[in-house]
Amino acid sequence: MWSRIELKTRAKELLSLNYWKVVLVSLIYTFVSGSGSSSGGGGGSTNSSSNAEYTDSFSYDFLTDEIMAIILSALIFILIIFIIALLVAMALSYFVFMPLQVGCHRYFILCESGEASADDVAYAFSHSYMNVVKIMFFYSLHIFLWSLLFIIPGIIKAYEYRMLPYILAEHPDISKKEVFALTKRMMTGNKWDSFVLDLSFLGWSILGTLTCCILSIFFVNPYRNLTNAQLYLTLKKRHMDGFSQNANPYLQ
């Protein structure tokens, strides 16, 4: 069984060795992850009053129809803009932000061996890019669909798929079936401990909020990202055979 104290201690050591680069990559990762008055009538003839009322009524109806048409056109325009913005946001998320997330994970992993480079952030764009996009799409889709079944199933599945971006960071050409099988296998028996690991950062997160995110940027987020990478490396050592380039025993 792995110890969160050991993971966090190693993360602090790596942070001290690569401080400013880790802070910068963590900042990138944070960005790509996740406001009439009424008048009385005087005198006048009955016919004049009647004609005035008819004219006022006609003008009121005409203006009302005109205003409704303007409002409807404005709503349609806003809806079109919203749909376009949504499509652009989704395209950016799947084709830019998610590959960058995978690259950031690769950087945090390679900090352990001292081989990390800022270029690793863009790693997915030159290594099986479309496969990374496809798998990250299904990764987010799976979590979203499970979340529709209430919050708890979504959280459980999020922890079950937790290692998927890390696996992709080292094996961008892995198949969808294999990567989902591997992350599920790696997280079996580790979901609760991973949840407790996340809870151990709660106090730091509160302090980060109280300092207007300054502490989060310069310590908490880098510390947490390196700790999560250490978790991946620890679980990976226990499932090395699952990373075979040939047959995968977990799929049999």
C-alpha positions as CSV (number, residue, x, y, z in Angstrom):
1,M,0.0,0.0,0.0
2,W,1.3,3.4,-0.9
3,S,1.7,6.2,1.6
4,R,0.5,9.7,0.8
5,I,3.2,11.1,3.1
6,E,5.9,9.5,1.0
7,L,4.2,10.9,-2.2
8,K,4.0,14.4,-0.8
9,T,7.5,14.3,0.6
10,R,8.9,13.4,-2.8
11,A,6.8,16.0,-4.5
12,K,8.2,18.7,-2.3
13,E,11.8,17.5,-3.1
14,L,11.0,17.7,-6.8
15,L,9.4,21.1,-6.5
16,S,12.5,22.5,-4.8
17,L,14.6,21.2,-7.7
18,N,12.4,22.5,-10.5
19,Y,10.5,25.3,-8.8
20,W,9.9,28.0,-11.4
21,K,9.3,25.6,-14.3
22,V,6.8,23.6,-12.3
23,V,5.1,26.8,-11.2
24,L,4.8,27.9,-14.9
25,V,3.6,24.5,-16.1
26,S,1.1,24.3,-13.2
27,L,-0.2,27.7,-14.2
28,I,-0.7,26.5,-17.8
29,Y,-2.4,23.4,-16.5
30,T,-4.8,25.4,-14.2
31,F,-5.7,27.6,-17.2
32,V,-6.5,24.7,-19.6
33,S,-8.2,22.5,-17.1
34,G,-10.5,24.3,-15.3
35,S,-23.7,40.0,-15.1
36,G,-44.6,56.9,-18.2
37,S,-47.0,58.9,-16.7
38,S,-50.7,58.9,-17.4
39,S,-52.7,62.1,-18.2
40,G,-56.3,63.0,-17.6
41,G,-58.7,64.0,-20.4
42,G,-60.1,67.5,-20.8
43,G,-63.1,68.6,-22.8
44,G,-63.8,67.6,-26.4
45,S,-66.4,65.9,-28.6
46,T,-67.3,62.2,-28.3
47,N,-66.3,61.5,-32.0
48,S,-62.9,63.1,-31.5
49,S,-62.3,61.1,-28.4
50,S,-63.3,57.9,-30.2
51,N,-61.0,58.6,-33.2
52,A,-58.2,59.4,-30.8
53,E,-58.7,56.1,-29.0
54,Y,-58.7,54.2,-32.3
55,T,-55.5,55.9,-33.4
56,D,-53.8,55.3,-30.1
57,S,-54.9,51.7,-30.2
58,F,-53.6,51.2,-33.7
59,S,-50.3,52.9,-32.9
60,Y,-49.9,50.8,-29.7
61,D,-50.6,47.5,-31.5
62,F,-48.2,48.5,-34.3
63,L,-45.4,49.5,-31.8
64,T,-46.0,46.3,-29.8
65,D,-45.6,44.1,-32.8
66,E,-42.5,46.0,-33.9
67,I,-41.0,45.7,-30.4
68,M,-41.8,42.0,-30.2
69,A,-40.1,41.5,-33.6
70,I,-37.0,43.3,-32.4
71,I,-36.9,41.3,-29.2
72,L,-37.4,38.1,-31.1
73,S,-34.6,39.0,-33.6
74,A,-32.3,39.9,-30.7
75,L,-33.0,36.6,-28.9
76,I,-32.3,34.6,-32.1
77,F,-29.1,36.6,-32.6
78,I,-28.0,35.9,-29.0
79,L,-28.8,32.2,-29.4
80,I,-26.7,32.0,-32.6
81,I,-23.8,33.8,-30.9
82,F,-24.2,31.4,-27.9
83,I,-24.1,28.3,-30.1
84,I,-21.1,29.6,-32.1
85,A,-19.3,30.4,-28.8
86,L,-20.1,27.0,-27.4
87,L,-18.8,25.2,-30.5
88,V,-15.6,27.3,-30.5
89,A,-15.2,26.6,-26.7
90,M,-15.7,22.9,-27.3
91,A,-13.2,22.9,-30.2
92,L,-10.6,24.7,-28.1
93,S,-11.2,22.3,-25.2
94,Y,-10.8,19.1,-27.2
95,F,-8.3,20.1,-29.8
96,V,-6.1,22.5,-27.7
97,F,-6.7,22.4,-24.0
98,M,-7.0,18.7,-23.4
99,P,-3.8,17.9,-25.4
100,L,-2.0,20.6,-23.4
101,Q,-3.3,18.9,-20.2
102,V,-1.7,15.6,-21.3
103,G,1.5,17.5,-22.0
104,C,1.5,19.0,-18.6
105,H,1.0,15.6,-17.0
106,R,4.0,14.4,-19.0
107,Y,6.1,17.2,-17.6
108,F,5.2,16.4,-14.0
109,I,5.9,12.7,-14.6
110,L,9.4,13.4,-16.1
111,C,10.3,15.6,-13.2
112,E,11.0,12.4,-11.3
113,S,13.8,11.4,-13.7
114,G,15.1,14.9,-14.2
115,E,14.3,14.8,-17.9
116,A,11.4,17.2,-17.8
117,S,11.4,20.1,-20.4
118,A,9.1,22.9,-21.0
119,D,8.6,21.5,-24.5
120,D,6.8,18.5,-23.0
121,V,3.7,20.7,-22.5
122,A,3.2,20.5,-26.3
123,Y,4.1,16.8,-26.5
124,A,0.7,15.6,-27.6
125,F,0.6,17.8,-30.6
126,S,3.4,15.9,-32.3
127,H,2.7,12.4,-31.0
128,S,-0.5,10.6,-32.0
129,Y,-2.4,13.9,-31.7
130,M,-5.7,12.7,-33.1
131,N,-5.6,9.6,-30.9
132,V,-5.0,11.8,-27.8
133,V,-7.9,14.1,-28.8
134,K,-10.2,11.1,-29.4
135,I,-9.4,9.4,-26.1
136,M,-9.7,12.6,-24.1
137,F,-13.1,13.2,-25.7
138,F,-14.3,9.8,-24.6
139,Y,-12.7,10.4,-21.2
140,S,-14.7,13.6,-20.6
141,L,-17.8,12.1,-22.1
142,H,-17.8,9.0,-19.9
143,I,-17.5,11.1,-16.7
144,F,-20.2,13.5,-17.9
145,L,-22.6,10.6,-18.7
146,W,-22.0,8.9,-15.4
147,S,-22.5,12.3,-13.6
148,L,-26.0,12.4,-15.1
149,L,-26.8,9.4,-12.9
150,F,-26.3,11.6,-9.8
151,I,-23.1,13.1,-8.3
152,I,-21.7,10.0,-6.6
153,P,-21.4,7.7,-9.7
154,G,-19.7,10.6,-11.5
155,I,-17.2,11.1,-8.7
156,I,-16.5,7.3,-8.6
157,K,-15.9,7.2,-12.3
158,A,-13.7,10.3,-12.2
159,Y,-11.4,8.5,-9.7
160,E,-11.6,5.3,-11.8
161,Y,-10.4,7.2,-14.9
162,R,-7.9,9.3,-12.9
163,M,-4.8,7.7,-14.4
164,L,-5.9,8.0,-18.1
165,P,-4.3,11.4,-18.9
166,Y,-1.0,10.2,-17.3
167,I,-1.0,7.0,-19.3
168,L,-1.7,9.0,-22.5
169,A,1.2,11.3,-21.5
170,E,3.6,8.3,-21.8
171,H,1.8,6.3,-24.4
172,P,-0.1,8.6,-26.8
173,D,-0.6,5.8,-29.3
174,I,-2.4,3.5,-26.9
175,S,-5.8,2.3,-27.9
176,K,-9.0,3.5,-26.3
177,K,-9.9,0.1,-25.0
178,E,-6.5,-0.5,-23.5
179,V,-6.1,2.8,-21.8
180,F,-9.6,2.6,-20.1
181,A,-8.7,-1.0,-19.0
182,L,-5.4,0.1,-17.6
183,T,-6.7,3.1,-15.6
184,K,-9.5,1.0,-14.2
185,R,-7.0,-1.7,-13.2
186,M,-4.6,0.8,-11.6
187,M,-7.3,2.5,-9.6
188,T,-8.9,-0.7,-8.3
189,G,-8.5,-0.6,-4.5
190,N,-7.0,2.9,-4.7
191,K,-10.0,5.2,-5.2
192,W,-10.7,5.8,-1.6
193,D,-7.0,6.4,-0.7
194,S,-6.8,8.8,-3.7
195,F,-9.9,10.6,-2.3
196,V,-8.2,11.0,1.1
197,L,-5.0,12.2,-0.7
198,D,-7.1,15.0,-2.3
199,L,-8.7,15.8,1.1
200,S,-5.2,16.3,2.5
201,F,-4.8,19.4,0.3
202,L,-8.1,20.9,1.5
203,G,-6.4,23.1,4.1
204,W,-3.8,24.3,1.5
205,S,-6.6,25.1,-0.9
206,I,-8.4,27.2,1.7
207,L,-5.2,29.1,2.5
208,G,-4.7,29.6,-1.3
209,T,-8.2,31.1,-1.5
210,L,-7.5,33.4,1.5
211,T,-4.4,34.7,-0.2
212,C,-6.3,35.6,-3.4
213,C,-4.8,32.5,-5.1
214,I,-1.2,33.7,-4.7
215,L,-0.3,30.7,-2.5
216,S,-2.2,28.4,-4.9
217,I,-0.1,29.6,-7.9
218,F,3.3,29.6,-6.2
219,F,2.9,26.5,-4.1
220,V,-0.3,24.6,-3.7
221,N,-1.0,23.7,-7.3
222,P,2.6,22.8,-8.2
223,Y,2.8,20.7,-5.0
224,R,-0.5,18.9,-5.8
225,N,0.4,18.3,-9.4
226,L,3.7,16.7,-8.5
227,T,2.1,14.6,-5.8
228,N,-0.5,13.3,-8.3
229,A,2.3,12.4,-10.8
230,Q,4.0,10.5,-7.9
231,L,0.8,8.6,-7.4
232,Y,0.8,7.6,-11.0
233,L,4.4,6.5,-11.0
234,T,3.8,4.4,-7.8
235,L,0.7,2.7,-9.3
236,K,2.5,2.2,-12.6
237,K,5.3,0.2,-10.9
238,R,2.7,-2.3,-9.7
239,H,1.2,-2.7,-13.2
240,M,4.3,-2.6,-15.5
241,D,3.0,-5.6,-17.5
242,G,-0.1,-3.6,-18.4
243,F,2.1,-1.1,-20.3
244,S,3.4,-3.8,-22.7
245,Q,3.5,-2.7,-26.3
246,N,2.2,-6.1,-27.3
247,A,-0.5,-8.2,-25.6
248,N,-2.2,-6.7,-22.6
249,P,-3.1,-9.3,-19.9
250,Y,-5.8,-7.0,-18.6
251,L,-7.8,-7.2,-21.8
252,Q,-7.9,-11.0,-21.9
